[in-house]
Amino acid sequence: MDTSIINFLYVEDSPDYRKATEVFFENVVLKNKIETYISNIVIDEINKTEDEEQRDRLLGTFEKYTNIKTLIAENEIIKDIAFLGENYIKTGIIPKKKIADSLHVAYSTIFQMDILLSWNFQHLANVNKEQKIIIANKTLGYNYPFRMANPLEVYFEE
């Protein structure tokens, strides 16, 4: 998951997406229907939140949903993530000012995540970006199947 997913648990100006996010967390994350991960980038972005109350609320998400795991990158893996993130920016797939977005994708690629979950339709969760990233990844030797989706696409009922 990228940071937008955590943010949408608390937004006031988008009730439909907030509700979809709440349903996803209650019916998928809380019930451990899929393994759910974040990267250190999510924590870094949340820690940069200036509003202390909002920052605490966002971080509190991980106390309620304790089954969310954090991907830890060390040594060579950090270099691979940085390389991929820079490549997405250098090739124009992700805008220069959206370094965190490029790193969300790089973490997902390096750790072979099935899906990068995001509400960011402009830079991440859209078919055009997904296809460009798949092509870039394959060019660089990363062939693991990869999807970028939003919670509505992965929520399911049994």
VEXMIDREN-229958 format. One line per field, with one value per residue: x, z, y of N, C-alpha, C in turn; residue number from 0. Coordinates in steps of 0.001 Angstrom, whole numbers. Example, Ala and Ser with C-alpha at 12.3 -4.5 7.8 and 13.67 -1.06 7.14 Angstrom:
n_px = c(13190,12850)
n_pz = c(7800,7080)
n_py = c(-5690,-2250)
ca_px = c(12300,13670)
ca_pz = c(7800,7140)
ca_py = c(-4500,-1060)
c_px = c(13200,12900)
c_pz = c(7800,7870)
c_py = c(-3300,30)
nr = c(0,1)
//
This chain:
n_px = c(835,435,918,-1398,-3546,-3654,-4114,-6699,-8363,-9111,-9950,-12020,-13206,-13894,-16064,-16960,-14642,-13370,-15141,-14952,-12294,-12354,-14033,-12409,-10222,-11515,-12714,-10829,-8052,-8065,-9191,-7250,-7241,-5642,-2089,-719,1276,3494,5954,9038,8890,6246,5969,7891,6706,4344,5437,6307,4075,2705,671,294,-1674,-3025,-888,-395,-2817,-2698,-397,-1386,-2973,-1467,-1318,-3872,-4304,-2510,-1474,-371,2484,5895,8028,11416,14255,17599,21120,22239,19698,18530,20011,19159,16452,16650,17912,15919,13788,14919,15163,12474,11786,13721,13042,10632,8283,7318,6747,9361,9151,7875,9162,8711,6542,7770,9454,7666,6724,9137,9859,7705,8267,10889,10476,8713,5863,2447,515,444,-1174,-3162,-4652,-3903,-4507,-3382,-534,12,-2051,-3173,-3903,-2261,146,827,1364,3579,5420,5642,6852,9267,10319,10635,12513,14687,15090,13319,10824,8583,5083,3014,792,-1095,-3438,-6623,-8399,-11065,-10772,-9635,-11148,-13278,-16029,-16926)
n_pz = c(0,-726,651,231,639,3409,4146,3099,4879,6618,5376,4812,2670,660,716,-481,-1368,1068,2492,929,1434,4195,4260,2853,4675,6968,6034,4537,5219,8117,8544,7505,4864,2702,2442,3714,3019,3742,2822,4076,3059,3251,6022,6336,4777,6237,8664,7920,7952,8818,10600,13767,15149,13039,11990,14137,14126,11622,11982,14034,12741,12242,14696,15145,12971,13138,11614,9303,7487,7358,4723,4698,3555,2859,2438,-611,-1678,-1140,-2872,-5327,-5275,-5207,-7694,-9491,-8852,-9615,-12327,-13184,-12941,-14545,-17068,-17398,-16575,-14002,-12501,-11854,-9365,-7806,-6127,-3967,-4945,-7070,-5616,-4160,-6210,-6960,-4601,-4591,-6918,-6489,-4183,-5173,-5070,-5537,-6068,-6145,-4091,-4352,-4129,-5818,-8738,-10754,-10851,-10216,-9816,-12485,-15748,-17893,-16673,-15350,-17478,-18677,-16593,-16334,-18801,-18524,-16294,-17314,-19294,-17701,-16560,-14616,-14173,-12788,-12417,-12185,-10676,-10480,-8422,-6998,-3807,-4402,-6441,-5382,-3311,-2142,-1852,17)
n_py = c(-1180,2240,5549,7015,5312,4913,7588,8013,6773,8688,11021,13898,15076,13329,11238,8800,7419,7261,5603,3253,2642,2218,-48,-1835,-2035,-3077,-5463,-6825,-6251,-6297,-8811,-10339,-11314,-10953,-10701,-7818,-5039,-2310,137,1550,4057,4899,5293,7320,9372,9819,10663,13169,14703,17718,18529,17604,16128,14868,13394,11628,10255,8970,7342,5812,4016,1757,616,-268,-1982,-4375,-6387,-5411,-5441,-4263,-3573,-4108,-2664,-3294,-2708,-3944,-4142,-1680,-87,-1143,-438,2362,2755,1775,3531,5991,5447,5293,7950,9244,8247,9428,8267,8554,11700,14147,15445,13626,11701,9925,8448,7094,5497,3918,2280,1084,-339,-2155,-3556,-4659,-6208,-7988,-7664,-8410,-6502,-2973,-970,1868,5130,7024,8051,9523,9263,6619,4384,3568,2331,3126,4086,1754,-46,1206,1009,-1767,-2366,-921,-2251,-4884,-4399,-3887,-6306,-7204,-9271,-10080,-10463,-7590,-5309,-2293,-947,77,143,-639,-2428,-4676,-5531,-8039,-10324,-13206)
ca_px = c(0,1125,436,-2761,-4516,-3763,-4731,-8127,-9142,-9429,-10321,-13372,-13724,-14129,-16725,-17066,-13343,-13126,-15946,-14341,-11055,-12750,-14519,-11227,-9470,-12282,-13062,-9691,-6833,-8297,-9463,-6057,-7575,-4431,-958,-680,2595,3882,7406,9498,8500,4946,6243,8581,5730,3458,6209,6457,2806,2926,-365,688,-2841,-3227,240,-641,-3952,-2196,481,-2243,-3523,-649,-1608,-5144,-4135,-1164,-1008,295,3930,6739,9138,12675,15290,18944,22304,22086,18288,18324,20595,18272,15243,17021,18147,14629,13068,15542,14846,11088,11786,14560,12319,9409,7093,6887,7305,10559,8808,7142,10162,8104,5747,8683,9982,6601,6752,10399,9713,6785,8966,12002,9953,7783,4493,1477,-246,685,-2496,-3078,-5737,-3255,-4806,-2567,842,213,-3102,-3860,-3420,-1179,1370,1129,1990,4918,6282,5898,7842,10550,10805,11098,13747,15755,15210,12352,9717,7491,3823,2847,-436,-1354,-4886,-7189,-9113,-12277,-10409,-9179,-12143,-14107,-16880,-16885)
ca_pz = c(0,-628,1720,-45,1216,4830,4216,2781,6037,7456,4624,5013,1427,-330,1516,-1169,-1305,2474,2823,248,2146,5471,3970,2526,5895,7882,5461,3904,6027,9489,8504,6955,3636,1887,3174,3438,3299,3421,2840,4929,2414,3827,7356,6132,4326,7361,9644,7403,8121,9738,11628,14701,15420,11847,11925,15147,13647,10538,12572,14839,11866,12351,15995,14998,11974,13468,10643,8188,7619,6728,3920,5147,2514,3376,1591,-2064,-2024,-1141,-4114,-6427,-5175,-5641,-9135,-10179,-8650,-10498,-13708,-13467,-13088,-15705,-18294,-17462,-16156,-12789,-12515,-11039,-8010,-7141,-5786,-3123,-5809,-7799,-4662,-3883,-7321,-6886,-3518,-5048,-7928,-5898,-3239,-5940,-4599,-6609,-6343,-5407,-3853,-4265,-4624,-6662,-10116,-11697,-10989,-9895,-10081,-13775,-16719,-18682,-15867,-15100,-18672,-18823,-15551,-16716,-19891,-17940,-15440,-18160,-19939,-16704,-16069,-13559,-14925,-11920,-12758,-11333,-10894,-9644,-8300,-5850,-2951,-5025,-7358,-4665,-2332,-2633,-871,-98)
ca_py = c(0,3518,6416,7502,4373,5270,8914,7995,6319,9837,12220,14413,15634,12289,10195,7506,6749,6948,4422,2105,2339,1624,-1402,-2633,-2315,-3928,-6765,-7485,-6129,-6769,-10258,-10967,-12044,-10861,-10143,-6392,-4480,-939,307,2645,5321,5273,5847,8600,10377,10138,11445,14530,15398,18835,18521,16548,15285,14037,12453,10595,9461,8121,6329,4940,2987,549,12,-971,-3045,-4851,-7383,-4742,-5647,-3254,-4078,-3527,-2745,-3098,-2912,-3968,-3938,-225,415,-1554,382,3711,2690,1680,4787,6991,5084,5698,9410,9580,7899,10223,7518,9248,13061,14400,15863,12543,10684,8897,7565,6213,4527,2944,1332,340,-1321,-3200,-4350,-5401,-7192,-8821,-7538,-8658,-5275,-1735,-415,3320,5982,8020,7674,10288,8787,5219,3395,3677,1349,3705,4033,340,-620,1798,439,-3164,-2343,-495,-3336,-5991,-3935,-3966,-7679,-7501,-9855,-10515,-9771,-6424,-4546,-1127,-966,781,-815,-1165,-3500,-5865,-5947,-9136,-10972,-14662)
c_px = c(880,427,-993,-3820,-4722,-4481,-6240,-8985,-9695,-9874,-11765,-14022,-13996,-14794,-16816,-15756,-12994,-13873,-15354,-13057,-11359,-13224,-13349,-10455,-10216,-12489,-11913,-8466,-7039,-8514,-8341,-6350,-6456,-3307,-806,655,2610,5409,7756,9107,7171,5162,6930,7599,4805,4191,6445,5158,2970,1919,-117,-472,-3117,-2122,22,-1786,-3484,-1309,-305,-2891,-2773,-782,-2915,-5001,-2713,-627,-421,1802,4685,7877,10407,13723,16640,19959,22017,20644,17977,18865,19716,17004,15541,17232,16828,13842,13600,15210,13429,10999,12548,13827,10982,8146,6468,7524,8457,10233,8117,8067,9541,7274,6643,9248,8930,6602,8007,10360,8831,7451,10028,11512,8897,6383,3555,793,333,-675,-2382,-4394,-5173,-3418,-3904,-1197,1016,-909,-3866,-3158,-2235,148,1794,1854,3401,5893,6618,6967,9218,11150,11362,12405,14936,15869,14292,11057,8542,6213,3499,1555,-434,-2868,-5313,-7999,-10383,-11985,-9970,-10122,-12998,-14954,-16765,-18281)
c_pz = c(0,429,1484,570,2690,4973,4014,3874,6816,6695,4895,3682,335,338,827,-1106,143,2869,2183,965,3491,5288,3657,3796,6811,7335,4817,4819,7410,9535,7852,5712,2614,2782,2741,3911,3016,3338,3830,4359,2992,5197,7241,5721,5466,8381,9197,7510,9192,10882,12547,15001,14246,11722,12905,14727,12570,11085,13422,14036,12052,13722,15926,14066,12102,12476,9383,8436,6896,5984,4350,4059,3141,2259,99,-2491,-2072,-2440,-5308,-6445,-5658,-7147,-9905,-10056,-9540,-11959,-14079,-13689,-14353,-17022,-18415,-17080,-14925,-12818,-11530,-9587,-7201,-6806,-4942,-3967,-6568,-6865,-4230,-4962,-7246,-5772,-3973,-6053,-7292,-4956,-3870,-5327,-5784,-7047,-5524,-5300,-3614,-4692,-5548,-8125,-11125,-11926,-10778,-10405,-11369,-14791,-17518,-17924,-15629,-16285,-18880,-17801,-15871,-17803,-19351,-17097,-16274,-18865,-19000,-16055,-14922,-14220,-14074,-12295,-11723,-11689,-10000,-9621,-7115,-5025,-3563,-5927,-6644,-3565,-2925,-1480,-1063,-128)
c_py = c(1243,4372,6899,6592,4683,6611,8856,7367,7506,11082,12618,14790,14598,11084,8830,6734,6386,5683,3164,1677,1687,188,-2322,-3003,-3281,-5343,-7519,-7452,-6739,-8275,-11049,-11814,-11983,-10358,-8698,-5818,-2983,-940,1403,3999,5812,5918,7208,9692,10783,10999,12879,15343,16473,18866,17320,15588,14335,12985,11303,9677,8476,7005,5339,3827,1667,-115,-771,-2169,-3588,-5875,-6744,-4846,-4532,-3938,-3357,-3750,-2440,-3295,-2840,-3704,-2442,372,75,-707,1794,3756,2655,2977,5896,6715,5505,7208,9810,9313,8629,9470,8167,10644,13242,14729,14773,11372,9569,7930,6587,5145,3509,1859,468,-709,-2478,-4128,-5238,-6498,-8108,-8853,-7776,-7371,-4127,-1063,1077,3966,7060,7610,8382,9663,7294,4310,3705,2788,1874,3628,2581,-285,-80,1218,-1018,-3236,-1961,-1612,-4485,-5635,-4078,-5349,-8052,-7968,-10314,-9752,-8693,-5710,-3327,-981,-109,-222,-1391,-2360,-4776,-6307,-7041,-9687,-12466,-15216)
nr = c(0,1,2,3,4,5,6,7,8,9,10,11,12,13,14,15,16,17,18,19,20,21,22,23,24,25,26,27,28,29,30,31,32,33,34,35,36,37,38,39,40,41,42,43,44,45,46,47,48,49,50,51,52,53,54,55,56,57,58,59,60,61,62,63,64,65,66,67,68,69,70,71,72,73,74,75,76,77,78,79,80,81,82,83,84,85,86,87,88,89,90,91,92,93,94,95,96,97,98,99,100,101,102,103,104,105,106,107,108,109,110,111,112,113,114,115,116,117,118,119,120,121,122,123,124,125,126,127,128,129,130,131,132,133,134,135,136,137,138,139,140,141,142,143,144,145,146,147,148,149,150,151,152,153,154,155,156,157)
//
